[in-house]
Amino acid sequence: MSEDGFDETTAHRHFAAACFNRAWDFLDLPHRNDKQVEEMVHAAHASFWHWLHVPEQTPVNMSIGLWQLARVYAVAGLAEEARRWAHRCLEVGEAERLDPFYRAYAHEAFARAERVAGAAASAERHVAAARALLPAIEELDDRERLAKDLDSLAPPSTVSP
């Protein structure tokens, strides 16, 4: 804490969470206008930046922040940025040997980025990698949430009604 009573660590924790939640609010919208997309991206970056300055940040915090960056860029339709952050998320998950939940979500982020890029085969490989981790995820709610997110990435059906 500084002499004036300001606690930077507390401020970083606060803004990391507040900005993450703000970006999530935009992710939850069914549609976003250009201004909302821009704010969503800024909020995700701000959250990640603040997490970098929290002394007790962990590889899990980094994985979650990187995942959110990949997701907001995919939602924004910016494939290369989505790929960049998804790749970093996957690197952290693998290097730190994170729980299967976080590694699976790194693959989910990469699959979403690849869908935006039009790289269907690569997207399917990442969906398959994430699905392969599903049985190792202990929490039923986590498995169900991931399965639902992976189902949302299914390619459009080519079968006519």
Stockholm file with secondary structure:
# STOCKHOLM 1.0

chainA/1-161         MSEDGFDETTAHRHFAAACFNRAWDFLDLPHRNDKQVEEMVHAAHASFWHWLHVPEQTPVNMSIGLWQLARVYAVAGLAEEARRWAHRCLEVGEAERLDPFYRAYAHEAFARAERVAGAAASAERHVAAARALLPAIEELDDRERLAKDLDSLAPPSTVSP
#=GR chainA/1-161 SS CCTTSCCHHHHHHHHHHHHHHHHHHHHHSSCCCHHHHHHHHHHHHHHHHHHHTCTTCCHHHHHHHHHHHHHHHHHTTCHHHHHHHHHHHHHHHHHTTCCHHHHHHHHHHHHHHHHHHTCHHHHHHHHHHHHHHGGGCCCHHHHHHHHHHHHTTCCCCCCCC
#=GC SS_cons         CCTTSCCHHHHHHHHHHHHHHHHHHHHHSSCCCHHHHHHHHHHHHHHHHHHHTCTTCCHHHHHHHHHHHHHHHHHTTCHHHHHHHHHHHHHHHHHTTCCHHHHHHHHHHHHHHHHHHTCHHHHHHHHHHHHHHGGGCCCHHHHHHHHHHHHTTCCCCCCCC
//
